[in-house]
Amino acid sequence: MKNIALLIMNAIFCNILLAQHIPQHENLVLKQKKLNITSTPFANIEILDNRIDTERVFNYENGIFPPSYLYLDKSAVKNYFENAIMNISNGDETLLINLSQLRIANKSYVIKNGIKHPLIAHNLRMYIQFQAEIFIKKSDNEYKKLLTVNKEYYSFGLYEKILPGIFNDVIEMVSSINEFANAEKATNNKTLLKFLQDSTAFLNISDSIKYTRERICKESNKWAEYPIIKQTVYSNGAYLSFDDFQNSISSPTDISLQFDEKDSVYKAFGETNKKSSFLWPAFISYDNELYAYLFNNVYLKMYKSKNTFYFYVPRNLPNMYMIFSIEEIKHEDSYYSSSGISNIWVALIGLASSATIESLTKNPKQKQILENSLKPDFRSCFIEMSSGDIIYD
């Protein structure tokens, strides 16, 4: 793969990128949304912030350097909850919310198991990932768990409007605290039902564990529970979806991997799934090692650490930020999607003509974008094990 061939990739979308002006750091402002209740048993709300990134909720992936981010810190979340209950009748209970995820994914699509179709492309970028555990305070440092939520909220960029709705859902649902002791009343609670429609949201009212703040923080990351993390030996096979990968369900395959020393990547060879829209598996296990799909027939070796899997994007490829920027443009702009996206991948494998490259190098803006795409930043990556997103640094 020739570095200079990447210029064609930048030529396709450099004009659209340079026309955008997004501030590098933008703080998300939450406007209070009126609650649908008039009273709550809670007078105080505590927040534990155990998110992967306790500041950013969204990365603008548009190819511009330095990248721009949307921020939402713990104080803004706490202020929203406190202001929400300020104007309604309160009891004397204290609510604790342990945030483990509140963000938009970096990766546009992740392959999931479907219902009507065996495999589907699930667009993570269109949802706010919300994961939280909700507790009631019983004494000075003792808490009882009420609810666990792992839920996706459709957003399509309307973060200022969606997040208040998510937070109001939490307040309205846990304000029916007296109904939780009665299973029949609980299942008739409309706010509660709205959460329980998502199979990954469930009540913890029978949980007898006495939690401390320290224990809540320690147990916040659930990734160690996934079978693929527990497993230490990997037989040759293909994980066709992220669900299969999480649960360590591999399918037989004749695919083999060969290391390309020139490009520092692994290339797959063998029979692809021609009946599927996804020719190459999302993950491959080969010779007791695990590999993540990047593009075309290219894979990167992963290393297990801290209950997830890490990999590194070689310097001769665009960094992960640029790769995701390509995905973003591909799925958001119909013109570029139809006319130029195939040329991006042709460029990535070094098949751009010398004449095209020569003409592109004369454009200083295109040359600058090329240099940015090859920066050492955003190459160390790991998998967000609850959703399949890729976190890059």
N, C-alpha and C positions, 0 to 999 in steps of 0.2 A: 504494500500500500504506500503510495508516494504521497508525502506530505503536501507537496504543491498541488496535487490533484484536488485537494479539498477546496481550492479556490472556486471551483464551479459551484460547490454547495453554497458558498457565500454569495455568489453572483445571483443565484436564484432568489434569495430573499433579502439581500443587503438593503435594498431601497426601502422595503417595508419596515425593516428594523430601524434604520436611521431616522425614519419619519416619526417614530414613537418617542414620546418624552415622558417617562415615568420617574418620579423621584426615587432615589436609591433607598430611602427609609421612609415609609409611610405608616403612621400610627392609625390603627383602626378605631374609629369613634363609634361607640355603642349608644344608640338612642333608646331611652327607656320605652318599653312597650307595656301597655296596660295589662294587668293580670285579669284573668277571668274568675278570680276568687276575691272575697272580701275579708277573709281572715286566714291566718296561718298560726300553727302552734309554735313557730320559731321566732325568737327575738334576736338571735345572733347567728351569723353564718361564718364558718371558718373554711379556708381554702388551702389545700395542699396541692402544690403544682409539681407533678411528677412527669410532665411531658418530656419527650425527647429534646425538644427545643422549647425552652420556657419563654421565648420572645416571639419568634416568627410563626405565623399561621399560613403564610402563602409566599411562594417564590415566583416572581414574574419570570417566565421562561420565554424570552423573546430574542435571545442572542446578543443583547446589548451588555457591554462590560463597562463598569462593574455591574453585577446583577442588582435588581431592585427587590425589596421585600416588604411584606405587609406585616406589621407588628401588633401583637396583643399580649400585654404582660399580665401577671397575676393581679396586680393592683386594680387594673381596669375590670377584670372579671369580678373581683371582690366588691368593687364599688357598685357594679351593676346589681348584684344580688342584694346588697344592703339597701340601695335606693329602691329596689323593687318592693321590698316588704315594709318600707318606711311609711307608706300611705295606706296600709291596711291594718286591721286589728291583729295584734300579736299575742302569743302566749309567752312562755318563759323557757322554751326548749332551745338548744343549740344544735344547728345542723353543720355537719362537716362534709365537704365535697372534695374528693380526691380526684383531680384531673390527671388522667394518664395519656389522653390524646385529644387535641382540639386543633385540627389543621386540615389543609388541602394537600393532597399528595403531590409529589413531584412528577411521578410517572403517569403518563396519560392513560395507558391501558394495561390491565393485567388479565391474564387468561384464567378464567374460572370455569368450574363445572356448571353446565346449564341444565335446564329442565326439558325444554323442547328440543334443544340441540346439545350434543355431548359437551361441546366447548363453546364458550362465548367470550367476547372481549368486553370486559367491564371497565367503563371509563371512570377512573378514580378522580380525575380532575373536576368532575361535575358534582362532587359531593364533599361535604364537610364531615370528616371522620371525628366522631365524638365518643370517647370512652371515659367512663367515670364510675367510681364507687361512692355511694352515698350512705352516710352514717348519722346516727343520732348520739349526742353526747350523754353518757350516763353518770359520769363523775369527772374528777379533775383531768385524768388522762385515760379514760376508759370510754370506748365507743362501741355501739352495736350497729352492725351493717344492715341497711334496709334494702338496698337495691344495687345491682350491677348493670351498667348500660354499655353496650357496644353497638353503636347505631350510626347509620349514614343518613345525612340530611341533604337532599338535593338543593344545590345552591346556584350553580351557573353564574358565579361571580357576584351574587347579591349578598355578600357577607354581612354588611351592616344591617340588613333586614332579617337574615336567617338566624344569626347568633342570638339576638334577643329572644327569638321564638324558642330556641333550644333551651336557654336559661329559664324562661317562663315555664316551659314544660316541666322542668325539674322542680321548680317551686310549687306549681299547682299539683303535681303528682304527689310529692312528699308531704304536702299540706293535708292530704287525706290520711295522715298517719294513723288515726284511730281506726280506720277501716282495714288496715293491714292485718290486724289480729283476727279478723273475721274473713275467712277465705271467700265466702259467698259475696259479701259486700265489696271485697277487694276486686273480684272479677267483674263486678258491675260498674266499677269506677271507670268512666269514659277516658279520663286522662291516663289512668294506669293502663287501660286496654291499648291505647295508642302506642305506649312503649312496648307492651308485651306482644304486639303484632310482629315485632322484630324478634326472631327466635333467640337472638343473642342478648336480649334484655330480660332479666329475670329477678324475681323477688328473693331477698335473703332473710325474710322475717324469722325463719326457723334456725338461722345461724346462731349458735350459742357461744361462739368464740368471743372472748373479750379482747378487743383491739386497742392498742395504744397508737399514738401518732407514729412512733418509730416502726412498729410492726406494719402499719399501713403502707408506709414508704418502702419498706424492705420488700413487701409482697406485691408492690404495684406492678412490676413487670412480670407478665404471665408467660413470656416466650419460652421459658424453660419447660413448660408443660407440653409443647408440641412434640409429637413423635419424632420428627426429623432432627430435632435438637437432642433428644434422648439417645438416638441411635448413634453407634460408633463405627459400624461396618456397613458399607454400601455396596450391594451387588450391582452389576451392570444393568442399566435400565434407563427408561425415560419417564420423567414426571411431566405429564401432558398439560397440567394446569397448576396454578399456585395452590389450590386446595389439595391436590395430590401431593405436592411437595410438602406442605405443612404436615400432612398425615402420613408421610413416608410411604406413599402408594406408588410404586413404580410399575411401568408396563414394559413387556419384553421389546427389545429393539435390536436391530443389527447395526446401529449407528456406532461408528468408532471415531475417536478424536486423535488428531495429529497436531503436534506443536509446530507452529510456524515461527522459526527463530527470527526471521527478518521482521515480522510484524509483532512478535511477542504475544500471539494469541493462539487459541486452539481452533482448528477448523474441523467441522463435522463432515463425515463421509458415510454414505449408506442410503438405504431406502427411506425417503420421506413419506409423510402421510399426504398423498396427493388428493385424497378425498376430503381433506380438511382445509379450511382457510389458513390454518397455522401449520405450515410445512414442517417446521423444526420445533421440537419440544421446548417448553419453557426452561426446563432444567434437565441435566443429564448426569447420571452417575456412571463413572468409567474408571476401572482399575482402582476402586475404593476411594475415589475423589469425586467431588461435586463441582458442576460447572453451570454457570448462568448464561442464558442466551443473550446476545447483544444485538446482532442484526445479520442478515443473510445466513451464512452457515458458520458464523463466528461466535465462539464461546470464550468465557473467561473463567479461570479456576477460582474457586471460593475457599475460604479458610474459616473454620468455625471458631468463634470467640464471643464471649459475653452473651451467650444465648442467641446468637444470630450468625450470619455468614457475611464475611467481608470479601471484597475483591478490588482490584486496582486496574484502572483503564490506562493502557500503555500511552506513552508520550507521542507516538506517531499517529494516534487517533485523536479526534476531537474529544475534549473533556466531556464529562457526563452532562454538565449544564448545557453545552452546545447540542449534544445528541437529543436531549429532551426538548430543546428549543425547536429542533427540526420536527419532532413529533407534534409539537404544539401548532406549528404553522401548517403542517400536513393536514391536521384535523380541523383547523379553524378557517383556513382560507381555501375556498373551492378552486380558485384559479391556480394557485400554486400546487394544490393537491393533484389536479388533473394534468398539469402541463410540465411540472418540474421535479416532482418528488423522486421519480425513478432515477433522474440524473444525479440526485444527491447521493444515492447509494452506489451508482456507477463511479462517482468521484471517490467515494470512500474506499473502493477496492482498486483504485488506481487506473481506471480505464478512460479518463478524460483525455481528449486529443491535445497534442502539444500546441496547436494553433489556438485552441480555446483558452488554454492556460496562459499563453503568451499575451493574449488580448486582455485577460482579466488582471494580470499583474500590473498593467499600466494604470489601473484605477487605485488610487491611494486608499480610498475608503474600504475597498474590497481586500486590499492587502492588509489593512489594519485589522479587519475582522478575522482574517485567516490567522494572524499572529495571536489574536485573543483566543481563538478556538484551540490553539496548541499550547496555551499557558499550562503550567503545572497544576493550577488550581482545579478543584472539583474532580479529582481522580480517585481519591480514596472513598470507597462506597461500602455501604452495608444495607441489608434487606430489613425493612420494617416488617417484622414477622407476623403481625396481626392482619395486615392488608396486602402485602406484596409490593409495597412502594419501595423505592430505592432512595436512600438518604446519601447525599454526597457532600464532601467537605474539601 
